[in-house]
Amino acid sequence: MFNNQSVKPIWGRTKESDEYMGWIFPESNTEVLGAEPDPLNGAKSVRELYEIASTNYSGKFTVPILWDKKLKTIVNNESSEIIRMFNTEFNDIAENPILDLYPSELQAQIDETNEWIYPNINNGVYRCGFAKKQEPYIDAARQLYEALDKCEDILSKQRYICGNKLTEADIRLFVTLIRFDEVYAVHFKCNKKLIREYPNIFNYTKDIFQIPGISSTVNMEHIKLHYYGSHPSINPFGIVPMGPNIDYFAPHDRERFST
């Protein structure tokens, strides 16, 4: 029913007729380990999928994409909406239909949490990394670390960001935390303090990483190749740092909180 396809980690030219750089599919299963050709449409790039879905599309060619195999169109390309669709819309075929990452009793708290985590942390690292002047960088970094300090305080009192139950707010926060020390600290100049220097956040990150099914979604080699290899304005030679190669399977202390 559902298939997951991964593109090549480093952007490439999406058409011979222009210079646009974006997500491309490998030509074979062996070209890039962990990336696969498009088996449904034979598309060479994510851009081509957008053009199949709409010949008049003029927006950005972003991922993720939720693709309808029968209608050959894009159902959704916004991660915050896709996570909620998967939470409820496919329970009749889900392996774990009782899992609810957006329970009614926590929805207001989840929404409020997302409202400060997204601009200050998820998008905050990008605001730091792509700042072109010192003052915008300093402002973004200050807001980023104020939000991380807030997370550290919250996570000193409870297992997850909205209490002692895993929610979508944790998943949305996790995807930034897992990249932070390996990429953002260097590539985006978010080096005032590492995640490993926040005891509660670091153990929380390991806790979520070790949930069955989560670690298989984290391809750190692809993550590092993408960031360090796809932003020539930041890293013109595409050099990928060797470390720090963090062991997220190491023991954590989050079980001290009841669930």
N, C-alpha and C positions, 0 to 999 in steps of 0.2 A: 504493500500500500504506500509506504513512504520509503524513499531512497535519499541518502545524503551524499552529495557530491562536493568535493573540495577543489578549489582552483589552485593554480600555482601561487606560491607565496610572494613572489616578486612580480611587480607590475611589468607589463610589456605593451608594445604597440598593439592596439585592437583592430586597426585597419591599415592597409598599405597606403590609403589615400590621404591620411592625415597623421599628425604626430601625437594624438591622444594616447596617454598611457593609462592602463587600467587592468582589471582582473582578467586573466586569460586561462583557458583550459590547456592541459598538456595534450600532446598528440597521442600519447600512449600511457598505459598504466605504469610503465617502467621509467618514464622520462623524469618524473619527480616523485619520490616515495611519499605517499600520503595524499597525492592529488590524482584525480581521474578525469578522463575525457567526458564530455557531455554525452550520455548514452541515449538521450531522448530526441534531441534535435540536431546533434552533430555540430553544435555551436562552437566556435573557436574562442569566444570571449563572452563575458557577462553582458557587455554592450550589445552583442548580437541577440541575446535573449530579450533584452528590452525592446529591440527593434522588431523582433518577431511578435512580441506582445502588442506593440503599438508603433505603426510606421510614423506617427506624428510626435513621438516622445521627444522631449527636449530637456529633460532634467538630468540629474547625475546618475551614473551607472553604478549603483551601490550594492553591497551585500549586507545582510543575508537576503535571499529571495525565497519566498514560498511559491512554488511553481505548480500550476494545474496541468497534469499530464494530458488529460482529455481535451481541454479547451485551449491548450498551448498558450497560456497567458500567465501573468504574474498576479497571484492572489494578494500578496502583501510583501513589502520590502522594508518594513519598520520593525526592528527587533522588539521594541517594547509592546507592540501590538501582536506580533507573532507569538511571544511567550504566553500571552493571555489566551490566544486562540488554541495553542497546544494544551493549555491548562484545562479547558472545558469542552472544546468543540469535537474532540476525537475520543472521548471516553469510552465509546462503544467498541473501539478497537485497540484501546491502550492496554499495555501490559500491566500498568499500575493505576487503574482509574480512580482509586480512592485518594491518590496524592492530589492535594489542593494547595497550590502555591499562592492563592489569592482568596483565602477564606473570608467569608462575609464579616466575621467579627473583627478582622484585622485590616479590612480594606482601607478605612480612613487613615490608619497609622502607616500602612504600606505606601499609600499615595503621598502622604506628607513626607515620609522618609525619602521616597524617590525624588521629590521636588528639591531637596537640598543635596542629595548625593549626585544626581546627574550633572547639574551645572558646575558644582565645585570639585567633584572627583572624576567621574566618568569623562566629562568634557573638560574639566579643569586641567588635566594633564596635556590635552591638546592645545588649550589656550596658552599653557606654558611653552610647549614645544614649538608652536608656530608663531609666537610673538615676534614682532620685528623691531620692537623698541623696548628699552629697559623697563619703563614704567608699567606698561601692560603686563609684562612678564612678572614683575614684582607683585602686582595686584593679583594676578591669577595664582601665583605660588602661595601668597598669603592666604587666600581663600581655600586653596587646596589643603594646606596644612592645618588650618583651623577646622576644616571638615574631618580630616583624619584624626585630629586630636579628639573631636567629638565622638567619632567611631570608637576610638580606644577607650574613652570613658564609658560609653554605652556597653561595650563588650567586656568591660571589667565586672559587670553586674548581671549579665545574661548571656546565654549561649549564642543567640542570633540577634540580628540588628533590630528586629521588631518583637523580641521576646524569646521564649524558649521553643519556638516552632520555626522551621525553615520556611521561608517565603520567597516570592519573586524578588523582593528587595535584596536578599542575600545573593541571589544569582546575578543580579545586575551589578552589585558591588564587587563580587568575586572576580568577574572578568577583567576588571581594572587592577585589582590587587595582585592577581596571578602574573600580570605583565610588569608590575611596577619595578621591582628590583632588577629584573632581567633586561628591561627595555627603557621604561620611562625615566628612571633615575639618571641614565646616561644620555639617551637619545633626546629626551624632552627636558633635560636639565632640572629634573625633579629630585635633587640630591641633598636637600636640606636634612632629610631624615629618611632612612630606608624602612620598608615594611618590617624587615627583620629586627628593627630597633623598637618596634611597637609590640610588646609581648602578647597582648590580647589579640591584636589584629593578625599577627603572624600565626598564632595558634589557631585562630578562627579560619584563616585561609587554608591551612593544612587540614582542618576539620572538614571543610566543604570539599576540598580536593579529594579526600578519601571516601566521600559518599559514593557507593557503587554507581558506576556509570559516568561520573564526572571526570575522572582523570583521563579517560579515553577521548574526551573532547578537547584536551589541552595538548597541542602539538607545539612544544616550545621551540623546536627547530624552525618550524614554519613561521611562528610568531616573530622570532628574531630576524629571520631572513626577510620577512616582509618589511618590518619597520626600518631596519638598517639598510635594506637594499632598494627601497621604493621612494625614498624622500631625498633626492639629490640636493635640494636646497639646504638640507640640514646635514646630510652625510654624503658629500659629493663622490667619494671614492667607494662607498658601499661596504666599508670595512665592518665586519661583524665581530663584536667583542667575544672573547673566549668564555668568560664566566658570566655570573657567579655559579651557575649550575646548582640551584637550590634543591634540596631533597624534600619535596612536599609530602613524601610518604613517611617522614620521620614522625615519631610520636607527638601528640598534642595533649593539651590539658583541659580541653573543653567539656569533657565528660563530667567535670566537677559540677556542672549546672544540670539540673533536672530538665527533662524534655516532656 
